[in-house]
């Protein structure tokens, strides 16, 4: 996972966290759900990319 991809994924996680907190503060359930979903998607993307890198490294050895 390149630095740029890591930064984009982290930015997506932070945006989701902010959206979730705003939804909590304003009692806006759809926004809170969107924020939580955005965070989950970013974490999943990060995990899949890292797993792919590990597999790639294992085959290169």
N, C-alpha and C positions, 0 to 999 in steps of 0.2 A: 504494500500500500504506500503510495507516494505521499510526500508531505502535503501536497495540494489536496489529495483525496481525503487525507486525515483532517485537514483544516476544514474542508467543506462538510464532512460528516459531523465534526464537532460543532460547527456553526449551526447545522440543522438541529442537532440535539439541544443547543442553547436556545434556539428560536422556539422549539417545541416546549421547553421548560418555561420560557417567558409567556408563551401563549396559555399554557396550563395555569400559571400563577395569576394571569390577568383574568382568566375564566373563573378561578376560585374567588378572586377579590370582587368581581362584579356579579357573582352568582350566575354566570353564563355557562350552563352545562355543555352545550355543543362546542364552545370554544375550548373548554377544559378537556373534553374528549379528543378534539382535534390535536391539541398540544401533546397529550399523552401518546396518541397514535403516531405523531410525527417523531417523538423521541424513540419509540419502539422501532419504527422503520429505520431510523438512523443507526441505532445500536445493531439491528439485524444486518444492515448493509456492512457495517464495520466488521462484525463477526464473520460474515461470509467471505469478505475480502481477505481478512487475516488468515482464515482457514485455507483459502485458495493459495495464498502465498506460502504457507507452511507446507502444503502438499507439493507445490512447485519446487520448493527448496529440497524436500525429501527426495524427489526424483532426480534432482541435479547432483546429488551426492554419490 
